[in-house]
Amino acid sequence: MSYSIGQVAAKLGISIDTIRYYDKEGLLPFIQRNGNGRRVFSDNDVHLMRTIICLKNAGVPVTDIADFIQMRLQGDSTLVDRYQLLKAHEKDLETQISDLQDTLCYLKFKEWYFETAIKAGTEKIHFTPGSNEVVPELADQYSQYLEETGQSEELARFKSVKDYRNRSH
């Protein structure tokens, strides 16, 4: 089956301009053109485009995606290289996900900070008396809250965050 650029854009949930950009960047050397010069996509092309979108969404640089596509066109002799490229980017993505989870964990800590301050009607409940400095044991107080409310997974993540002991407002 063959598809027009508009059909592929709709099928993949991307814009026609994005497809044109991918083509301009050399990511679509496999795309055929009809007698009028219009791009004609096959099912296999759509599959490869899904791979490109996945790599792009994973933060893989366009140059690495282009390399991957070129290796794909070279065939089986590049299987190991393509696999290694994916594994390297998988590791990067896992690191990014972990960093985002840490960020989310800290955001939840800050939400707790403000929820408790709002409930008390003042932020001073988190300050060392007579100052505007956060009490050193604030992270411990939050940890206790997580433990008391049965949020063991969140507690484990909070305690594993790199700078757990240095958290402040």
JOVENTA-V906449 format. One record per backbone hydrogen bond with DSSP energy under -0.5 kcal/mol. CO is the residue of the C=O (numbers start at 1). NH is the residue of the N-H. If there is no record, write none. Layout:
{{CO | NH} {CO | NH}}
//
This chain:
{{1 | 43} {3 | 41} {4 | 8} {5 | 9} {6 | 10} {7 | 11} {8 | 12} {9 | 13} {9 | 14} {15 | 19} {16 | 20} {17 | 21} {18 | 22} {19 | 23} {20 | 24} {21 | 25} {22 | 27} {22 | 28} {23 | 26} {26 | 29} {28 | 31} {32 | 40} {34 | 37} {38 | 34} {40 | 32} {41 | 3} {42 | 46} {43 | 47} {44 | 48} {45 | 49} {46 | 50} {47 | 51} {48 | 52} {49 | 53} {50 | 54} {51 | 55} {52 | 56} {53 | 57} {54 | 58} {55 | 60} {56 | 59} {61 | 65} {62 | 66} {63 | 67} {64 | 68} {65 | 69} {66 | 70} {67 | 71} {68 | 72} {69 | 73} {70 | 74} {71 | 75} {72 | 75} {75 | 78} {76 | 79} {78 | 82} {79 | 83} {80 | 84} {81 | 85} {82 | 86} {83 | 87} {84 | 88} {85 | 89} {86 | 90} {87 | 91} {88 | 92} {89 | 93} {90 | 94} {91 | 95} {92 | 96} {93 | 97} {94 | 98} {95 | 99} {96 | 100} {97 | 101} {98 | 102} {99 | 103} {100 | 104} {101 | 105} {102 | 106} {103 | 107} {104 | 108} {105 | 109} {106 | 110} {107 | 111} {108 | 112} {109 | 113} {110 | 114} {111 | 115} {112 | 116} {113 | 117} {114 | 118} {115 | 119} {116 | 120} {117 | 121} {117 | 122} {122 | 125} {123 | 126} {124 | 127} {126 | 135} {128 | 131} {133 | 128} {135 | 138} {137 | 141} {138 | 142} {139 | 143} {140 | 144} {141 | 145} {142 | 146} {143 | 147} {144 | 148} {145 | 149} {146 | 151} {147 | 150} {150 | 152} {151 | 155} {152 | 156} {153 | 157} {154 | 158} {155 | 159} {156 | 160} {157 | 161} {158 | 161} {161 | 164} {163 | 166} {164 | 167}}
//
